Each structure stands twice: as C-alpha cells, then as structure tokens.
Amino acid sequence: MKRALLVGIDDYQNFPSLAGCVNDVTALTPLLARHEDATPNFDCQSLTSASAGVTRDSLLQAIGALVAPGADVALFYFAGHGAQETGDVTLVTTDGTSQSPGVKLSDLLGRVQESQVGEVLVLLDCCFSGGAGGLPQLGAAAAALRPGVSMLTASRADQPSAETPAGRGLFSAYLGGALDGGAADVLGKVTMAGLYAYLTESFGAWEQRPTFKANIDRLHELRLCGPAVPLDELRRLPQLFVSPDAELPLDPSYEPTVEPHNDQHEADFALLQHCRAAKLVEPVDAEHLYFAAMNCTACRLTPLGRHYRHMADQGRL
C-alpha cells in the first residue's frame, strides 16, 4: 500500500504570499495517483491553503497519518515557504510567525524514525530546503537519514527556490515533466535517482541547485511509464546477440521494403530499431541501421544494451 501527502501553501498570516504552491499540488497529484497506463499508484491526499489554510497542528496531524502503520511506502511533498535553520529547514505554515514558523523537517524525520513504514520519500519545493535532514551540531553538509528514507530538495541550504511567471514552482514544474516520463529509464521506471538526474540538468550553474540525500538499498519506483522497448522484446536480446560483445550480421532481407520478404528478419529488425532509439544497439560502420542492412555490415550492443542483455539473460526482466 502506498500513501502520498501533498502540501501546498500560498497564503500566510505573517509571511509574503506565494502564487504557485497550490497549483503545484494540483498538477502533481494526478501524476502520482496513477501510472501512465492509468493503473493506481499512490493513494493521494492534499492539504492546501486554498480552503481553510494549513496550520502547524493540521500539518503535524497529517504527517502522523501519513507515516502511521498500514502502508509500505509513504511520500511527502511540500511546496511553500521554507525558513532557514542550522542543519535543518522549517516548513512554514499558514499560522507561522517569525518565532515559530511551522514544522521543522527534523520533527517530521523524528516521526519517520519511529514509523513502521519501510520506504519514505520526501520532496521539498521551498527555500533553503537543502538543509533538511542535517545534523545541526555538525552543520548543514552532514546528514542523517534512517534506512529507507530518500529526500529530494529544490535548492541548497543557502538558496531560495524560484517560482515561474505562470504560477508554478520552478522545481515542481520540472518535477512534473520528470514524472510524466522525462526521467523514466528504458523499462519506464521513474525513481528518485532518475528524478535527481533529470532535475539537476534542468538548472544552470548560477541557479538554485537541487540536492539528493538517501539511505536506501534499492530504488523505489515513484511512477511507471511506458517502456522505451517492450519487455518481451528486451527478453530476446540474448537470442539475437549470443554474447555481450557479439555483432549481429545484417543484410537487405532485414529491411521490410526489400523483396522477397523475410518475416523473421523484418520482425527482428523492428526490435533492433526500437533498441536503437533507446540507445541499446548501434550499427557497425554505418550511420543508420538501414544502411547497415543494405550494405551487409552488422549491429552491436552499446554498453547500456549489454546491461539489459545481462538482465534478460539472468531472468530479471
């Protein structure tokens, strides 16, 4: 069972208003609630300032419900103001004040520490969010997360997080594109590591820099998208390439426009074209697979292709 709590706060009693946080929750909820094929994913609940506001007490209550027994995976997303702390960050709530801004991430992680939920994913789109998970006595660069926890933040501990003119958090806008398939691997899996790889490339050297902290022994799939190559085709790689370094000879019978037709070769060539698009296969001494076939050369696996051939050969696909 998978739970997700998405919090977005635009309106504050004692802090400047924001414009994109509720919009971010609205945009991200359907991406987390369903996989690309519309099968259920996270059971999502949202808590936003669009209704009665998000108080410190209501946020703590919602966090408690998120990490309560009964779930295998819990995801916490927050968009709003972040208050800078030494080795920490406070999620500012609607009723926050300068002396008591809201809920410290260390308080959330304390509840996670006591929780029976095995996997906890934290996504923060707020200023100074990179300080989350730190050890105050050792400074913001030192982090301590219990096993099974991973955290992705919009900026470093010393940086603000920007909003777009269109009324979205810049980090969350990119996050939506990543969840919608931009960060998916060849198998269609979107993981926290994949999100970070996608998001860190979305920002330049002079912009806010996302951070990633984790204490995990496996990567949980946040969302499943369509695979770049169907699994039944990936499983055939060991049949086409007898060894990782083998070259598969090609000839014109693989090209479907050539007569007489060879149905098996044409089916294999369609698979190879899918693999070429996914950077698993490359032609030998030719720019395109078409020319490799017409000129009777060959194709071979790329390093990534050899990885997936190994997975197929080991029965892991």
Secondary structure, DSSP 8 states (H G I E B T S, - for coil): -EEEEEEE----SSS---SSHHHHHHHHHHHHHB-TTS-B--EEEEEETTTT---HHHHHHHHHHHTSTT-SEEEEEEES-EEEETTEEEEE-TT--SSS-EEEHHHHHHHHHH---SEEEEEEESTTGGGTTEETTTEEEEE---TTEEEEESS-TT----B-TTSSBHHHHHHHHIIIIIT--TT-EEEHHHHHHHHHTTS-TTS---EEEEE-SS--EEEE---SS-HHHHTTHHHH-SSTT-EEE--GGGSTTSSS--HHHHHHHHHHHHHHHTTSEEEESSSSHHHHHHTT-EEEE-HHHHHHHHHHHTT--
